[in-house]
Amino acid sequence: MEIFGRSRRQLTLIYTLIMGLFLTVLILVVHMTMEWAMFSEQAQEVLDAADNISEMRERYIQNPVAANDETKIYKSSNDRLFFYVFDEERRLIDFARASFKVESFILDTISNWSVEEGEIAVFSRPNELGRTTNIMMTSKRLRVYGTNQMVFVGKDVSAMYSGLQKSTYILIILGLAALIIAAIIGHIMAGRAIIPLKEAYEKQRQFAADASHELRTPLAVVMASADLLLMDQSITNPFLKQVIGDVKSEVQKMTKLVADLLMVARSDNNALKVTIKKFDLGELLQQNIRMMTPLAEKKDITLSGENIQKVEMQADEQKIKQLILILVDNAIKYTPKGGNVTIRIESINEAAVTFSVQDSGIGIAKEDQDKIFERFYRVDKARSREIGGNGLGLSIASEIVRLHEGNISVESELGQGTKFIVELKKIFINQNKS
C-alpha cells in the first residue's frame, strides 16, 4: 500500500540523513586532525630551522673567519627549506634560495611581511599551471654586536597540502559510497521493520471489511423493525415513540458508518471501480442543493448555487454524487446557525471542470489542512462527536477524486470559513481504474 511505501521511504530518508550527518562530521574531524598534525609537524621543523640558522648567523657575526658555511650543509639536507637574511636597510646579505618557481612569491611575501616575530604563517597563491603554491614561513630578528638583521625562514609545503586535499577528496568519495550503501541497507531494514505492521494492518483491514459486510443485514433488519414500530398505531406512548425514533436515528448513523468503512476497505483492496456514464454535472449540483436544503434550513443556513450551468461529463455519476454530498454535508455540519453554504462552478474548459463548496463556518487551522483527508482525522474531536462526524467523509471524497484522476484542495482560515475546490476531467476514459 502507498502508506507503507511512503513510510518506508521516510524511514530510509531519515536514516540516510542521520548517516550523512555522521559521515560529514567524521570527514570534517579527520580532515581537521590531519591538517593540524601536518601543520604542527611542519611548523616545528621551520621553527627549529629558524633557530639553527639564527645561531649560525650569530656565530658568523662573532667570528667570520672561523665560521664555515654550515647553512649550505643544512640546506642540502632538505631542499624545500630556504632562508633569506636582510639587514636593517632591507638589503639582502645572505640566503639559501628557494626554487626559482616560488622565489618571486616568497620575496613578495617578505616585502609585505606583517606577521609577528616567531609566529608561523602559511601563504597561498595559484601558480601559472593553476595549482596552489603553499609556503610556510616565520621570521627572527638578530641583535648581535650592534647589528640588526632579520632572518626569514620557510618551507615549500605545497606537496603536503596537495596530499591533504587529495586525501580529503578520497574521504569524501568513500563517504558518499558509504552513504549510498547505508541508504540501501536502511531501505532494506525499513522494509523488514514494516512487514509486521503491514501484516497487522492487513488483518485489521480484512476484519473491517468482513465486519462491515456482515453488519449490513442486521442493521437493515433493525431499521425495518424501527420503521414498522413507528407505523404501529397501537403504540401511543410518546416516550416509546421517542425511544424508537432515537433507535432509528442511531441505526442510520451506524449504517452510514458501515457503508463508509466498507468503501474504505474496498479502496484498500483495490476493489473500487468506476462505472462511466454520461451525465450533467450542473443538474447533479442542483439536485444536491434541493436534497440538502431541508437539512440546511433546520440550522437556519442558506444553501445556494452560483454559476450552475450545464456541463456534460463522462464519469461515475454515483461516486461524483457521493463526493458532492460529502462536501455539502460537511459544510453544513461545521457552519453555525445563520451561516451560508455556496456551491459554485468555478471554471470550465475543453478538458476539465472545476467546482467548489464554500461555507462560512469555523474554518480549519493551517497546521490541520494537510491532514484532513486522512482517515479518521478530526480537527475538533469533541465537536465532531457532537455533530456525528466519524473522520471518513473527506478521506472518501479524496479517494473518489483520486479514482477519477482529479484534484481536490482546501482553502481555509480559522473563523473565516472553508472552501473545497475539486477539479475533474470532463471525459474520464479508464473505466477500471483502481
Steps between C-alpha positions, in 0.01 A plus 500: 500500500606857440497584873759230568705595196499862615593399855784285370634787291476736796686257728767452234534876454531563875759223538694631199494856636629383838777297336579790268534736798718248683728445198525876438608563858741204484662622176524854638663379823745274312589784262556746783706244692723425200540870429590572863749211510662608174512869598645422843775277358600738221478805727732338752750422223493860376541637855793265567658605171453867592675442835789314337550756226480787748761329718731450201455864397590614851817287498589637160460857620716428810775311311470537123845343434447178694138445398437269208197502284290262707186642351576340164548165674167545677335609180618190314326277754157641409468666162156641579632716783623851420609813684571862418690742726446876470681780682331795661492684168313209339803389297541128434827384659466122509263236373436137412271541202172330452394358166498763227131415438398632842776749581314803362198404711724469810668837443161668449382345825812622687459853363145508638585316823263578789525185713631523856855380559511128577147438371432244226288598200398317181468700178324369190492609137401323177784447257503519121385136475188570706637313803529658843842577647512487880791655690548470877721776645618661820741785589760563765694818582876489578653758737870419532776762546280783381375324191128487426428220254176326414502131407206361304480120499244293319410183323305412189213286637299487177546123470371445855190715446438338163520159665260617771256623236516171309452306824194710578357437152553127548325520838207683341471239224518218756243686712261530205545130421437415866192725497358324193562161661342625824195625307459159333539319832261747665242440227528123546481522880206743485318253276560220748389717792175587323409135420335427841320834489375424150381155604316648801346766277388240246329301776332816629391597150361156432315505831351842420390377156346178638335674794360776279360249257347282773346797685304623199230234526426528878500878476253486213278271711518735800421799274198321350381399847530859623295622201232240571483595867469869412208417268330277760181682606481304822810674637369827635741566784707809404800372694504171309468681168794723599708194592417332167587822315835519682571137411426571134726808506790306650450214255516749213831631636633147533384411152686798358811412700487139381459615139799734539714227656406258223597753235832566675568125522422456131727791420785336691436177315496677161144379458349840429408544135351791313205453270507756223184662373404832351328749731455871567712623790292818528182296548677285759600812695144640480361165616734503799391853590133393494573188705711673767292819534267355770804400707649848459173670591489312830814692598380822338780469241462636148599241240535646150666446164696742281591470134329160486473412131481198278828305496494166321744251650596137461585359843349293782180694573426328832847560640502864387159535664642350819798738479274806478281369781798450730632852440162670542409292806839580654450873430155504661626309806780746572310820419330666798137608502426788264797430274507417129632227271562565130554252219668660202636391164833681492618430145433288193733420214520235232673247723385564856250665730565650841234547767515605864305471823550801727363564848516773761578256779766462766788454255802272516839588647799501262673217687191276458435560129754238386341236725126539445497249212650230723270230631337557839671836537281761666612854569277541805422153634254621765312715245502213250337266749229758560411528133553134416826512306707183467805636315439295183302739280785711363720192467233338280457825304875507437492135388216569254695791352812281477305227321403760238859630475382840621617739768346623825636784711392714793520871578413601854567734790380466857176686546484589129345185356629226270503447126552158338601514134461195275637468148373208286552387144192555284569169326647223712590198289668241723196314627691245708730740675566381855 
